[in-house]
């Protein structure tokens, strides 16, 4: 096993990196002595790894390497025969692993890692890494359930590790314009937020797909893909993408884009935990399914209402509504009928509604944010409609890397837009919608022997204690059960 490099003081290489910024203020070595313009000393490099090297994971680790400035020492993926090939080709010196636990136990020199797996693995993998003092960048949603989000938020503080959730739109410079409009009281006290999306764009709402072990790719480690979820035979429709619509693995439309869309009002209005949650869902009936929709998966569409106490920025209580499956709010009278609301085709968007007007924006990921301001007096201000010249994904991964180097509590760390101190409560809010959806199908037999859906009510939420106070059965969805070896 490779031992950590040692500085002359007995420090490990990781300690040396953390102290480099302090040392540089007393003794500066000219760059040409170190190797010329563009040279990065090995002691200034982070040792990076990736858990999930294909799909979004490929771009996450590539951007975290900052064009090769940082050293990628290990890659973990359950199948290197697919899109993870891109990472293997990009980082040929990296060691390859199928099991993140083995990688972290063997590669002691890893400083920080990106986690870009299906949602159900985010929490177990992040905790395993953070327990070992590793900085983590975790794709959205930060976790699969509320309990995991609360636990990892506290763990980051306890372990003093630098964290970032992969909702890259949080680093979009155009958000400052939306924040400015709110802070300048352009739309007055805010009482309502409306959010909508065309997701899901994958199969959702029907029966659970049938397993077929004969179709398992030879290179796929299916048991490791399942991770904390119950053991089942290989199921083609789950891998590699359609897992999003099934509760054991994904978090539905909310988990996919909620951390982009809800992020905008949550951030600009300074929101915290909601006080309640209520939902209704689409009923899709067929003779084949013989059910409205299946409790082990997300519905085809949903409508969710959350309430928040007033904040210093909102100055009044807020009602937030979430619509997915193509449901949209009505076109407001103060917005011209030929103006698109939200993004292109009005498919995704956010309304921040105040007493004097409305701010509308698009999905906040790598798409144009397109902030627009409409006031009751007829004033219209439209922000930049393109984002030319912006760094790829707004430098979200690079900023995290630089904060890792500067250390926990540094100015760089405090400047991150989605460290777990922020991303944890925001993720909990996103996942409150799913808690309401899952509670919607809670049923029992009434005195006449008929099914009674007793979860279809407004759920009162004690955010500090993570509990539904008026329906005990709903609290089972605050966390989850874990398969042995993958506990959180």
VOGU-3710 file (C-alpha; in Angstrom, 3 decimals, decimal comma):
1> xxxxxxxxxx> 0,000/0,000/0,000  1,320/3,408/-0,941  2,164/5,591/2,052  1,341/9,304/2,183  4,150/11,556/1,033  5,860/13,185/4,026  6,935/16,804/4,392  10,075/17,450/6,379  8,003/18,373/9,447  6,329/14,974/9,442
11> xxxxxxxxxx> 3,144/16,333/7,917  1,308/14,300/5,328  1,021/15,718/1,829  -2,648/16,570/2,551  -1,649/18,640/5,621  1,001/20,357/3,525  -1,580/21,390/0,937  -3,887/22,824/3,590  -1,073/24,931/5,062  0,372/26,046/1,720
21> xxxxxxxxxx> -1,592/29,285/1,572  -0,347/30,350/5,012  3,232/29,463/4,215  3,172/31,356/0,925  2,598/34,661/2,726  6,016/34,344/4,375  8,108/32,699/1,666  7,284/33,057/-2,007  9,096/30,921/-4,561  9,120/32,429/-8,070
31> xxxxxxxxxx> 6,990/30,431/-10,510  9,908/30,056/-12,951  11,919/28,257/-10,266  9,090/25,731/-9,855  8,940/24,908/-13,538  7,775/27,824/-15,638  4,500/29,452/-16,492  1,542/27,135/-16,034  3,458/24,672/-13,881  1,734/23,341/-10,779
41> xxxxxxxxxx> 3,953/21,812/-8,140  2,908/18,254/-7,148  2,565/19,447/-3,559  -0,013/21,998/-4,752  -2,161/19,394/-6,496  -5,180/17,680/-5,024  -5,446/13,936/-5,355  -8,952/13,461/-6,740  -11,171/10,425/-7,216  -14,616/9,832/-8,676
51> xxxxxxxxxx> -17,432/7,597/-7,491  -19,474/7,316/-10,649  -17,229/7,982/-13,636  -19,782/7,820/-16,461  -22,570/10,142/-17,536  -22,610/13,276/-15,367  -19,761/11,781/-13,371  -17,452/12,060/-16,376  -17,954/15,818/-16,662  -17,828/16,318/-12,884
61> xxxxxxxxxx> -14,395/14,721/-12,463  -13,126/16,359/-15,654  -14,139/19,826/-14,455  -12,813/19,120/-10,959  -9,424/18,297/-12,477  -9,389/21,868/-13,876  -7,952/20,903/-17,239  -5,439/18,488/-15,732  -4,196/20,926/-13,091  -5,238/18,488/-10,364
71> xxxxxxxxxx> -4,263/14,817/-10,194  -6,994/12,174/-10,665  -5,686/9,059/-8,913  -8,698/6,724/-8,864  -12,019/6,105/-10,580  -14,875/3,989/-9,269  -17,752/2,761/-11,394  -19,937/-0,338/-11,463  -19,512/-0,604/-15,255  -16,499/0,729/-17,156
81> xxxxxxxxxx> -17,804/-0,621/-20,452  -20,263/2,231/-20,968  -20,006/6,005/-20,668  -17,319/5,666/-17,970  -14,869/4,880/-20,794  -14,580/8,621/-21,291  -13,055/9,063/-17,840  -10,692/6,115/-18,249  -9,396/7,612/-21,497  -9,130/11,075/-19,982
91> xxxxxxxxxx> -7,247/9,846/-16,876  -5,260/6,767/-17,954  -3,103/6,781/-14,808  -6,076/6,481/-12,457  -6,631/3,166/-10,702  -10,009/1,566/-11,370  -12,422/0,188/-8,769  -15,973/-1,157/-8,781  -16,556/-0,717/-5,016  -16,091/2,754/-3,537
101> xxxxxxxxxx> -15,450/1,232/-0,115  -12,477/-0,712/-1,427  -11,167/2,346/-3,250  -11,317/4,554/-0,162  -9,776/1,867/2,046  -6,844/1,302/-0,321  -6,187/4,758/-1,767  -5,170/6,594/1,372  -3,828/9,601/-0,547  -7,206/10,694/-1,905
111> xxxxxxxxxx> -7,922/14,267/-0,789  -11,319/14,865/-2,363  -13,809/13,093/-4,580  -16,827/13,635/-6,777  -19,913/11,441/-6,247  -22,132/11,183/-9,321  -24,158/8,010/-8,894  -27,896/7,273/-8,835  -29,546/9,125/-5,943  -29,747/6,179/-3,554
121> xxxxxxxxxx> -25,945/5,871/-3,347  -25,215/9,559/-2,646  -25,671/9,331/1,122  -23,839/6,039/1,791  -20,899/6,973/-0,440  -20,590/10,507/0,924  -20,696/9,343/4,523  -18,067/6,655/3,876  -15,782/9,284/2,354  -16,438/12,007/4,926
131> xxxxxxxxxx> -15,864/9,591/7,805  -12,343/9,243/6,367  -11,782/12,984/6,217  -12,319/13,398/2,466  -13,791/16,518/0,887  -16,829/15,654/-1,234  -18,675/17,042/-4,242  -22,060/15,277/-4,432  -24,444/15,470/-7,359  -27,967/16,728/-6,757
141> xxxxxxxxxx> -30,018/15,832/-4,885  -27,485/15,800/-2,089  -29,160/12,721/-0,606  -31,975/10,264/-1,208  -33,911/11,206/1,948  -34,260/13,916/4,578  -32,519/12,039/7,382  -29,396/11,556/5,268  -29,309/15,261/4,357  -29,471/16,334/8,001
151> xxxxxxxxxx> -26,823/13,788/9,006  -24,332/14,739/6,278  -24,785/18,458/6,945  -23,686/17,926/10,535  -20,977/15,437/9,574  -19,330/17,999/7,285  -19,031/20,374/10,240  -17,785/17,681/12,602  -15,160/16,369/10,172  -14,285/19,863/8,891
161> xxxxxxxxxx> -14,468/18,804/5,256  -15,292/21,035/2,301  -18,524/20,091/0,526  -20,480/21,135/-2,532  -23,705/19,837/-4,066  -23,800/19,597/-7,852  -26,541/22,132/-8,546  -24,138/24,143/-10,672  -26,717/26,832/-11,387  -26,171/28,069/-7,849
171> xxxxxxxxxx> -22,890/29,547/-9,130  -24,539/31,202/-12,156  -23,602/34,919/-12,057  -27,051/35,868/-13,376  -28,539/34,807/-10,043  -27,081/38,039/-8,671  -29,557/39,966/-10,822  -32,506/38,038/-9,363  -31,056/38,585/-5,873  -30,631/42,295/-6,606
181> xxxxxxxxxx> -34,282/42,668/-7,669  -35,396/40,953/-4,447  -33,010/42,909/-2,205  -33,999/46,235/-3,792  -37,672/45,477/-3,052  -38,559/45,801/-6,732  -41,527/43,410/-6,437  -42,459/44,202/-2,835  -43,121/41,610/-0,105  -43,199/38,112/-1,616
191> xxxxxxxxxx> -46,148/35,892/-0,748  -46,124/33,234/-3,454  -43,671/31,125/-5,428  -44,760/28,901/-8,323  -42,423/26,311/-9,866  -43,054/23,948/-12,753  -41,254/21,405/-14,943  -41,882/19,134/-17,908  -40,154/16,279/-16,055  -40,395/13,310/-15,919
201> xxxxxxxxxx> -38,909/12,604/-19,340  -38,473/8,931/-18,459  -41,061/6,139/-17,848  -42,903/6,830/-14,603  -46,259/6,050/-13,033  -46,728/2,445/-14,158  -45,876/-0,963/-12,700  -42,372/-1,872/-11,605  -40,401/-3,308/-14,538  -39,748/-7,046/-14,789
211> xxxxxxxxxx> -36,290/-8,435/-14,013  -34,311/-10,247/-16,707  -30,897/-11,457/-15,489  -30,060/-12,731/-18,982  -29,723/-9,139/-20,176  -27,201/-8,024/-17,563  -24,071/-6,577/-19,180  -21,061/-8,755/-18,396  -19,073/-5,800/-17,072  -21,814/-4,532/-14,718
221> xxxxxxxxxx> -21,461/-5,147/-10,980  -25,207/-5,276/-10,327  -24,937/-5,921/-6,586  -22,840/-2,773/-6,168  -25,263/-0,790/-8,327  -28,068/-1,801/-5,945  -25,978/-0,640/-3,000  -28,295/0,120/-0,044  -31,451/-0,968/-1,916  -33,010/-4,432/-1,443
231> xxxxxxxxxx> -31,457/-7,246/-3,447  -33,348/-8,026/-6,672  -32,365/-9,702/-9,967  -30,995/-7,528/-12,757  -33,747/-5,315/-14,167  -32,920/-3,764/-17,546  -35,348/-0,845/-17,290  -33,623/0,491/-14,144  -30,102/0,729/-15,522  -28,601/3,023/-16,652
241> xxxxxxxxxx> -31,211/5,849/-16,464  -34,836/4,971/-15,708  -34,145/4,346/-12,014  -35,200/7,965/-11,348  -38,898/7,095/-11,097  -38,574/4,369/-8,416  -38,314/5,235/-4,724  -35,656/2,651/-3,857  -33,219/4,350/-6,228  -34,425/7,756/-7,382
251> xxxxxxxxxx> -36,301/10,819/-6,218  -38,421/11,537/-9,284  -38,857/14,889/-10,996  -38,177/16,740/-7,739  -34,806/15,062/-7,299  -33,907/15,616/-10,929  -34,561/19,354/-11,274  -35,963/20,459/-7,913  -32,480/21,325/-6,678  -32,137/23,658/-9,677
261> xxxxxxxxxx> -35,586/25,248/-9,706  -36,364/25,421/-5,975  -32,817/26,669/-5,388  -33,660/30,052/-6,972  -36,390/31,202/-4,523  -34,903/29,273/-1,603  -31,613/31,132/-2,034  -32,850/34,596/-2,955  -35,565/34,682/-0,271  -33,462/33,140/2,506
271> xxxxxxxxxx> -35,900/30,275/3,145  -35,434/27,455/5,639  -37,531/24,383/6,495  -41,173/24,417/5,338  -43,901/24,260/7,967  -46,157/21,836/6,081  -46,567/19,869/2,865  -49,604/18,799/0,867  -49,962/17,131/-2,525  -52,230/15,668/-5,161
281> xxxxxxxxxx> -51,113/13,319/-7,910  -52,270/12,206/-11,344  -54,482/9,125/-11,453  -53,510/6,881/-14,352  -55,821/3,880/-14,506  -55,596/0,950/-16,863  -56,982/-2,572/-16,886  -53,448/-3,904/-17,071  -52,185/-2,000/-14,033  -55,414/-2,210/-12,029
291> xxxxxxxxxx> -54,238/0,695/-9,895  -53,990/4,485/-9,984  -50,231/4,406/-9,679  -47,841/2,158/-7,841  -46,545/3,001/-4,360  -43,027/1,786/-5,182  -42,656/4,522/-7,799  -43,366/8,175/-8,512  -46,610/9,303/-10,175  -46,787/10,580/-13,749
301> xxxxxxxxxx> -47,389/14,091/-12,425  -47,931/15,826/-9,107  -48,951/19,143/-7,549  -47,315/20,001/-4,215  -47,858/22,907/-1,845  -45,335/23,954/0,817  -45,605/26,843/3,270  -42,743/28,819/4,829  -42,557/31,320/7,625  -41,668/34,868/6,636
311> xxxxxxxxxx> -37,987/35,745/6,320  -36,077/39,027/6,361  -36,115/38,962/2,558  -39,688/37,812/1,933  -41,266/39,867/4,749  -44,399/37,723/4,641  -45,277/34,021/4,854  -44,774/32,218/1,534  -46,792/29,608/-0,289  -44,686/27,575/-2,712
321> xxxxxxxxxx> -46,315/25,322/-5,299  -44,511/22,696/-7,368  -45,984/21,247/-10,578  -44,401/18,441/-12,602  -45,422/16,193/-15,464  -46,078/19,166/-17,740  -48,529/20,997/-15,444  -47,968/24,776/-15,568  -49,420/27,800/-13,766  -51,709/30,219/-15,597
331> xxxxxxxxxx> -50,045/32,980/-17,603  -50,119/36,091/-15,343  -51,976/39,133/-16,663  -48,968/41,436/-16,200  -46,810/39,269/-18,499  -47,609/39,873/-22,205  -49,362/36,887/-23,735  -46,669/36,441/-26,386  -43,855/36,291/-23,807  -42,634/32,859/-22,781
341> xxxxxxxxxx> -42,762/32,247/-19,052  -39,718/30,587/-17,515  -37,523/28,988/-20,135  -37,826/28,063/-23,776  -41,327/26,859/-24,587  -42,315/27,674/-20,993  -41,463/24,033/-20,172  -39,652/24,810/-16,886  -39,694/27,895/-14,762  -40,114/29,849/-11,542
351> xxxxxxxxxx> -42,434/32,712/-10,568  -41,491/34,804/-7,532  -44,666/36,789/-6,887  -44,672/39,998/-4,849  -47,201/42,734/-4,171  -45,714/44,947/-6,911  -44,784/42,416/-9,579  -43,293/39,096/-10,627  -39,793/37,766/-11,258  -39,667/34,806/-13,617
361> xxxxxxxxxx> -36,652/32,662/-14,483  -35,737/29,428/-16,211  -34,390/26,151/-14,822  -31,156/26,972/-13,019  -28,651/24,359/-14,226  -26,454/24,804/-17,297  -29,321/26,361/-19,262  -29,784/30,118/-19,767  -31,348/31,524/-16,588  -33,199/34,303/-18,477
371> xxxxxxxxxx> -34,302/36,466/-15,511  -37,257/38,753/-16,246  -38,957/41,386/-14,106  -42,595/42,432/-14,674  -44,129/45,150/-12,482  -47,793/46,009/-12,006  -47,146/49,525/-13,380  -46,106/48,066/-16,744  -42,354/48,172/-16,217  -40,529/45,287/-17,870
381> xxxxxxxxxx> -36,829/44,482/-17,385  -35,306/41,491/-19,118  -31,881/40,249/-18,105  -29,308/38,706/-20,438  -30,832/35,960/-22,558  -27,488/34,287/-23,301  -24,610/33,323/-21,074  -21,704/33,733/-23,463  -18,292/33,947/-21,874  -19,299/32,124/-18,701
391> xxxxxxxxxx> -17,010/29,384/-17,474  -18,326/25,893/-18,108  -20,875/25,028/-15,399  -19,984/28,422/-13,884  -16,816/27,042/-12,268  -18,897/25,137/-9,726  -16,431/22,225/-9,477  -13,314/24,415/-9,743  -14,474/26,665/-6,913  -14,986/23,584/-4,740
401> xxxxxxxxxx> -11,448/22,357/-5,549  -9,964/25,715/-4,631  -11,914/25,713/-1,373  -10,574/22,221/-0,615  -7,051/23,574/-1,010  -7,757/26,629/1,140  -9,324/24,455/3,847  -12,475/24,254/5,943  -13,615/27,660/7,190  -11,528/29,583/4,648
411> xxxxxxxxxx> -12,858/32,506/2,641  -13,011/30,225/-0,394  -15,008/27,644/1,553  -17,437/30,220/2,916  -17,906/31,568/-0,609  -19,179/28,275/-2,038  -22,749/28,521/-3,235  -23,871/24,993/-2,308  -21,844/23,726/0,602  -23,834/21,318/2,752
421> xxxxxxxxxx> -24,663/24,125/5,217  -26,872/25,542/2,458  -27,528/22,461/0,317  -28,675/20,337/3,273  -31,738/22,418/4,250  -32,535/23,107/0,589  -32,385/19,382/-0,241  -34,640/18,635/2,734  -37,193/21,067/1,306  -37,048/19,380/-2,106
431> xxxxxxxxxx> -37,492/15,966/-0,496  -40,444/17,163/1,605  -42,418/17,092/-1,626  -41,582/13,417/-2,065  -42,533/12,699/1,535  -45,974/14,155/0,775  -46,279/12,105/-2,433  -45,361/8,857/-0,703  -47,751/9,555/2,168  -50,549/10,119/-0,357
441> xxxxxxxxxx> -50,853/6,362/-0,961  -50,863/5,316/2,687  -54,005/3,247/3,132  -55,833/1,027/5,607  -59,155/-0,751/5,712  -62,092/1,124/7,180  -64,946/-0,389/9,175  -66,658/-1,439/5,945  -63,567/-3,345/4,789  -62,733/-0,825/2,066
451> xxxxxxxxxx> -59,382/0,837/1,449  -59,126/4,272/3,013  -56,296/6,593/1,887  -55,641/8,247/5,213  -52,453/10,062/4,138  -54,242/12,537/1,883  -54,021/15,533/4,148  -51,833/18,519/4,892  -48,761/17,190/6,719  -47,483/19,430/9,525
461> xxxxxxxxxx> -43,690/19,450/9,656  -41,456/20,040/12,675  -38,298/20,886/10,739  -35,925/21,089/13,693  -36,876/17,590/14,856  -37,529/16,117/11,368  -41,015/14,867/12,184  -44,518/14,964/10,775  -46,584/15,846/13,831  -50,085/14,938/12,635
471> xxxxxxxxxx> -49,534/11,616/10,829  -47,042/9,296/12,492  -47,110/6,784/9,641  -45,650/9,411/7,278  -42,411/9,544/9,281  -41,295/6,235/7,787  -40,403/8,235/4,663  -38,046/10,604/6,496  -35,349/7,925/6,154  -35,021/4,460/4,679
481> xxxxxxxx> -33,827/0,949/5,487  -30,373/-0,055/4,245  -28,918/-3,280/3,006  -26,069/-4,525/5,183  -22,760/-2,963/4,283  -24,285/0,250/2,918  -25,772/1,762/6,071  -25,890/5,470/6,828
//
